[in-house]
Amino acid sequence: MSSRIFQSVIVQMKEATDRTIGVIDADSNVISCSDTSLIGEKWPEAVIRLNSAPDSIVVVDKKTFKPLVSWSAYFDYAVFAEGDDEIARSLCVMAYVALNGAKTYYEEKHDKGTFVKNIITDNILPGDVYIRAKELHFVTDVPRAVFLIRQVGRADVASVDVVAGMFPDRQQDFVLSINETDIAVVKQIQPNTERDELIKIAQTIEQTLHTELFIKTVIGIGTVASHLRELADSFKEAQVAIEVGKVFDTEKTIINYENLGIGRLIYQLPTTLCEIFLSEVFKKNSIDTLDQETLFTINKFFENNLNVSETSRKLFVHRNTLVYRLEKIKKLTGLDLREFDDAIIFKVALMVKKYLVSRENRII
């Protein structure tokens, strides 16, 4: 917070009163004052009294103090007015209103949380990122993970506070409300942090929200950003992870962008190209001709790594029955799932079909 912001307001207020008014910080320094000779003085007794009554007006050495609004349990700045009478009290309250408004406006433009939110939502020019980072003393080249928490079904405004309570270091970790359902967490992590550790963090967030607010969530995790300029890409990846997960991993509630595999590629394909691919793969009969029992058999076959014996055991059918079904699929589609190349084509085709269905439902 710049003392120049406070000083500019105090200079304007100086014309309305002959009493001294100013601001002290949490280290007991007078940082702004209508009597500039006092700037730089230390008033530790005032700090002790203010910290013991952070929401109250206190009087110390014939000066009236009132702390400005702060995110922490202790004050960051307090306004003061000369005197210990009603006039001093009224002047202190008026100065509080004016200076608190200036502080809020400044923080909205310059505080680190807003700065990070502007980066991930592309609301700041690339050239301005480095200028603001320098102004805010923001470290640019440390690894940070981006988690996007999407509330499913019922959303609760208290969820932001619950998540914020899990990440108390507001100089390194940022909990940002994106919209009614989405919360972004930008967390500074140690170099070489493994994917499993990120998953554990997401699981803790999910469990906490479910336990405290009974909220269901889906959490997307972007790739780790090693530099400030990569945060926006990581945030977009977390969004993609959630969207792709809704199509291909409907049972998962935590999706890491790096684990999306081929689903990520399919999600980026034009629908016309997908339709052409399906028509070329299924020349004999459309994929829609396969009934649910056949599709279930196919999926089980894939789940068991194309192992006929293991799949038949899981399906509780004789091995020969499964072989018969696979032959039937071969006649219908021209693809032999026992052959690795054909199996890959069929697996991709199923995913493409699933993607097209999801697009149709979205349009509807």
C-alpha positions, 0 to 999 in steps of 0.5 A, a space after each residue: 500500500 502506497 503512503 502517497 495514496 493516504 497523503 493525497 487524501 490527507 492534504 485535501 482534508 487538511 483544508 477542512 480542519 486545523 487539527 493534525 490527522 494522519 496514518 500509522 502502519 502496523 510497525 508503529 510508523 507514521 507514514 502519512 500526516 498533515 503535519 509532515 514533520 511527524 512522518 517517520 516517528 514511531 508510536 509503539 504504544 498506539 500499536 499495542 492498544 490498537 491490536 488489543 482492540 482491532 475494531 474500536 476507537 482508542 485514545 493514546 497520548 491525546 490522539 484518537 485512533 481508528 484502524 482501517 479495514 484489514 483482512 487479518 486479525 490485526 490492523 495494517 493501518 490506522 487513522 488518527 486525529 489530534 485530540 481526545 474529545 468529541 471533535 477528535 472522534 468525529 474527525 477520526 471517523 470522517 478521516 477513516 471513511 475517506 482513507 478506507 475508501 482510498 485504500 479499498 480503491 487502491 487494493 482493487 487496482 494493485 493488491 496481489 490477489 486482484 493482480 493474479 486474477 487479472 492474469 489468469 482471466 487475461 484482463 491485463 496486458 502482457 507488458 503490464 504484468 512485469 511492471 505490476 509485479 515489480 510494484 507489488 514485489 511479486 516473485 515471478 519465477 517460482 512454480 505455482 499450481 492452478 486448481 479450478 474448483 467448480 461447484 456442481 448442483 448447489 453452489 454456496 457463497 461461503 465456499 470461498 471463505 472455506 477454501 481461503 481458510 485452507 490457504 492462510 498465506 495470502 502472500 503466496 497462495 491466492 483463492 479467487 472467486 471467478 463466478 457463482 460456481 467457480 473458485 480458482 486457487 493459485 498455490 505456490 509449490 516446491 520445485 519438482 512437486 509430483 502430480 500425486 501431491 497436487 491430487 492430494 491437495 485437490 482431494 483435501 479441498 473436495 473433502 473439506 467443502 463436502 464436509 463443511 458445506 455438503 457441496 459436490 465439486 469437480 476440480 481441474 488441475 492445470 500444468 504447473 506454471 514455472 513463471 507468472 506469464 504461464 498462469 493464464 495457460 494453466 488456468 485455461 488447462 484447468 478449465 479444459 480438464 473439467 470440460 474434457 472430464 465431463 465427456 470422457 471421465 464422468 465418474 472422476 471428480 478430480 481431473 489433471 490436465 496432464 492425464 487427459 491423454 487422447 481425450 484432450 486431442 479429440 476435444 479440440 477436433 472440429 465436429 465435421 472432422 470427427 463425423 468423417 472419421 467415424 464414417 471412414 472407420 465404420 464403412 460396413 455399418 454405423 457405430 449406432 448399430 451396436 447394441 448396449 450389450 455389445 458395447 458393454 462387452 467391448 468396454 470390458 474387453 478394453 478394460 482387461 487389456 484385450 485379454 480374452 480369458 480375463 474378460 470372459 471371467 469378468 463377464 461370467 461367460 465361457 471363453 468361446 462365447 466371448 470369441 463368438 461375440 468378438 467375431 460378430 463385432 468383426 463382421 459388423 464393423 470390419 474391425 477385429 478387436 483382438 488385433 492391437 491396431 484395430 482395437 486402437 481405432 475402435 477405442 478412438 472411434 468410441 471416444 469420438 462418438 462420445 464427444 459428438 454426443 456431448 456436443 449435440 446435448 450441449 447444443 440442445 
